[in-house]
Amino acid sequence: MSAITRESGSRSRGVRIRGAGAKETGSEASPAEPVPWARARGGQRPGKGREDGVRVIGEVHEAGASLLVGVYLLLLWALIQLSLRQLVGMGPSQHRDGFDAKAARKHLQHITEFGPRPVGSPANEILTVNYLLKQIQEIKGKAVANNIVVDIQRPTGFFSIDFLGGFSSYYDNITNVVVKLEPKKGAKHAVLANCHFDSVANSPGASDDAVSCAVMLEVLNALSNSSTPLQHAVIFLFNGAEENVLQASHGFITQHHWVKLIRAFINLEAAGVGGKELVFQTGPENPWLVQAYVRAAKHPFASVVGQEVFQSGIIPSDTDFRIYRDYGNIPGIDLAFIENGFIYHTKYDTADRIPLDSIRRAGDNILSVLEYLATSAELADSTAYRHGAMVFFDVLGLFVVAYPQRIGAIINYLVAVAAVLYLGKKFSISVSQGSHYRRDLLYGIAVTIICWFIIFVTILIVAVFVSLTGHAMSWYSNFYVSAVLYGSIALAKLILIHTLAKNLYYGGMNEVYLAELYFDVSLTIWCCTLIYLTQRGLCSAYVPGLWVAFPLFVRLLIGKELKQKGATVKLTAIYFLGLFIPHLLTMYLFWGAFEMFTPILGRSGTEIPPDVALASIIGIFTIIVTTYFVSLVYLCRSTKWTLLGLGIVFLASVTLVCSGVFFPYSSDRAGPHPKRIFLQHTTRMFHDLNGEIIKRDSGIWINGFDYTLMSHVTPHIPEINSTIRSSCENAPFCGFPWFLPVHNLIKKNWYLPAAEISPKTPVAFKLLSKYKMPSGSTKLSFEVMGPSHMTLYIRPLKGARLIRSSFGDRTSLYNNYGDYFVFYSHGLKAPAWQFWLEIQTLDLMTDDMVVVAIASHHFFGEDQKTAELVALEQRFPEWCVVSSWSSSYNLFVF
């Protein structure tokens, strides 16, 4: 290769690059070497001061580079989509090793035919329980080599949880159906399989979580029909109160006499409808459990990244996994369906929407894993295998890569050392040759970070602009609208900034040198990220590890040949293969993130602009995917046509979005994307210290669960507009009957005046006693009678504080939003709810100590709907999913 000398009119860089065997000359010889996509071109480039006959290596055609990268990424995306659609490896007609998916579907159909199953309802406490018991008795009668014991548990208890800011939960006489499958000689150890058969009000709850209970019935059937005796017991818990914030699992793990046998558990959950069930939580510690899943699961789908994201609290949800981990100190595996979360917890969550292949897949996996655990030596002495966390991830559902975190840390540091040695060698060469490579690398890192900052500022400005124009969530039923809108501007900014850096800052520097430099910039940033995440002890550090290891390995592999031959088709293909694994696995992860987060943004409250959140995710995705493609900007002669094309795409998409072409919601029967709305017909009464009613009103309280508020609803129901926006009363939780303490996420509500309700099961609230304690505090005892769901709100007044209560330590009761919140539910035939509060009075000049409010929620039966509720609900457009019930709010001062 001939030497290349480029000089800028304003600054002399004196960069010279020679081929193999040539000596480097000049004051700033570069250690750079040719990179793929480099293309020889003879002749003089106008305006650059090159001499005729100089052979330029390192320039590529803009169209060719764009096409190459575009086709490469589209092929990756197609491969990922194909993997996600492939639910099972065998066709439906092949033998499935004992699990009968069709029988499980029949169970699912029967359970969902009972309708919504909130706690306390006959559908939940009687019909579903009786169906489960009938099926279990039939299975018990056919058991071959193992015994089946059935127990009905109806626990009462309370606990505190920090979900949604923190509150206490009290339950009474709820229902668990517990089945123990064990060897005829008995067992000292057991593995627990958990599902829940209750549902939220107004939803059939097919995916959440009837399908898991249907799968568990058939897994129980398959295991009981086996002629091989188990070594350990398998306990199947069909719990009846998960939707009431994990109450039934707490009642089981803290009170049931079989708990002492349990060494591990598998929890079956849902955050979507159908698709694959994702392992998104494991542990704590106990890497042997992950190994068990890896060895046994026939269709693996698992991600430690999902685990760390979920446990960070970003996703406003929780599962029974938390209860078994925190209150039972038992390690486990948490699985959940995540596809199509748009209809999760809605009327559309019906049995017919869950593919038979999804049921078969879940059944195959659960049966295989339980069989493995029930015969494993690790289960008998799990404490001996409790040593650290586990790094795990599947590769397109084909297999799982899993290794202990401590091994992962060693691998990560070795990869980081290799990158440091690679860069260190370049530093030493540049020093010996008087090059400014180190300075250029630091400037390159600065340019890259500034570029990322500008990208985020730009996409956030666009997201805020779209939100302020009233067109937020235009992508909700058209996901690729967001990818085009925010992806095009992010990519355009990235290319523009590096083009400006190339033309204005780097001036006459050689393109090959700059391309190599930005490869090293990307490598350095990924290496720093790898070291930081590993130091933090995060298992997700394997992701930057991929982005360091594979590109570096390929660079070292082809570096010598690049020096001798320049870029060839063969070397270009090898270079792309070096990026293939990190690109594939990263895009696979991001698609899972989009699959989960996009529906969640439709129910994340009125205060979080969803476009900002989604634009940020797309911005991160764009930056990561293009990391090692930045070099192309410096190799291309020009990027003007690419920038022009991206600019046109962005302007067209933002114009279409802001003109309202893309409506957020859809009532399409095949794939609905509904807007969620809660309606409560409520009567409120506020009492003073003397028990007199000082305020009384009734109305339909309206909650919209996304950022668009009622802007799309008002044209259909004109009276629901800003004139009836509810105001915050000077009362606990603004004087409204919140079912959960989410008022800080849903601050914008509407209150439409309506007639007073007269439920047949009204709330009866009374003060039983008021006792002056020897310490000077006052103990107040109360009794409440009412429906199966009630919520209690407590606010000590100025000069008083709550020091103790029957719900435990006062700090466990306290909600981060400023008041105390207690969630209550009961099953059938529960006694009156009694509780006490101990108040310390600091101000002796006032008699007022505490405000106590009680809300009732009628989720089923004849008290659930009023005529006005039904009439209003029918006026909402088809693309709305309305969940409605009647409620009350009564406030007292003591």
C-alpha angles and dihedrals in degrees: 000000000000120000117263123211121184125182130186121214091234102038135019116224097171093204113175125183122189133184127245114308095018121115120241115238135179132062096277108037112172128230088212124124132196118283131208118281087038110141129195116236126176129209135042123310108222116248096012099091097237121155120242115266096029110139109224116209119188107047122114135184112263095223093048093050093047092047093047094051093041094052091045093053093043091053090051091049092049091051091052093048091049090052093049093050092050101088100171135013097230133057121255094254096061126096114271104202097256102316112117108205093182091056089049090052089054090053089049092050093050094049095048091048087070086068126221111358111202116170113278095025121121088237090061104032100038116013098042094038091051091048092051092047092049093051092045092051090052090050090047091055091057098044112132117184102006138056126241122209121186127202132180112210124192105183131186123200148108140237141169127245133186094216112130093006098317137291143160125259125207124188134182130195097343119162135253125174107205125188126186119200109191142155115277089249091054131245138251096202134045144182118220125222114194135194133152127228099193120094138197117270116278095017129098087218096215096157095026092077123310093090090058091052090048090051091048091052091055093043088053088049093050094047093046091051092054115110090212115090117233120241093212134027125260115212116201114201116195097188122199105202114045097121088058088074099284098306101144095051089051091051090051101044095045100040115021118103094222093062092089089068097054118104100164140003143207117213119201114205143151138224092167143017121270127326121095126338109237125213097223102158134036137162140344085234111312098120089185088078092059089047089053091054091046093052098041110032112098096198107029123197113167141142132184087196088063089051094053093044092049094046091049088072095240091123110066096225143084139193141208086268088083092055096049091045098045102034101028100033087221124145118231153157122252117206128181140172106240105175121109098008088169090090098035110127092011137107088263093068092102132150095250091063094063110085118229088235090059090054091046092048094050091045093050092050098044094045092049095047094046091048089051095048094044089059100035126114091215093066091059092057106017094157089069089062097046103114120133136309129305132236109219139162135154125234107228090317092293098106141339126246109211134167137151116277092239089058088046091054090054091049091047093051092047090052090048091050090052090052092047091050090049092051092039091057089054090049091053093048092048092050093049091049097042093245125157092224095127092051091047091050092053091047089049091053089049092050090049094050092046088049092053092048091052091047092055094045090050098048091044090052089051091047092050091046092052090048094048092051088059097250101109117146095023084145095055094101094020106049096177089062088071092045091053096040100047098023094055095051092044092051093044091052092049093051093042095052094048091045090053090047090051095049102033106030107025092039109169100005118134116268094223091053091050093047090051090045093055091047086058091045090056091045092050094050093047090047091053090048090050093052093045096050092044091051089051089055094241117155088209087076087094088079097064086039089064091049091054102038104047101042090044093049092051091045091054091044097055101026097099094046090048090057092052103039107016118222117339132175089258094052092044090053091049090050092053090048087056089059094040099086098046091043093048097048094041093050089046089055094047093050088055088050092051090046091055105033101044094065091041090058087063091062103030097106140263097283104059114076101225093202090061091052095046094043089054092052091048090047091053090047092051093049094049097045093049095043098112095029093070087088088070091066089061093044096050118091088221140357098194096110092048091049091046092051093048090046092053091048092050095046092047093048095046090047092051092045094049091046090059097245092136109059111201099224136056135191093193105148092218094053116003121191101190134185111240119228131173121206123192121183098208141175117206129199125184117197129196129221091280093052094252118141108246097174133020129173143149133209148134108275112210126202122186112197101208141055098262090072111189098325093113094038099052095073088058097040107025095186091065098079141114093289091072097044107141120245125219111255121214089256138095110298091000093295097287131121100252113186091202128013096263099122091115090059095042105042097148112077138152129226117198113191113244141161121288116268124232109198119193089226102047124177116266109198124176143162108242099187145349114207130181109223122218089246090061096255123121125237116208120193121198140185127205131189120184148105125328094271123052135153126209124207124193129190121176109214126234110293094026137081137190108243103170141003142175087259092069130252112009093232090062089054096048119104119215090232093069107265135075117256129194123184116207134187137159140191125221124326097005120169123237115295111246126186140155138215128201113211126193112209114211098173111061092188095074134060095202111099111156143003115222122188128183126197128193126207121199103200099167144014131041093320094058100079131038125196090251092051092051093047093050094043091055091056095061115102120258093256090066124087107206122196111190140178140148123258144167138216122204122180127195134181120214 
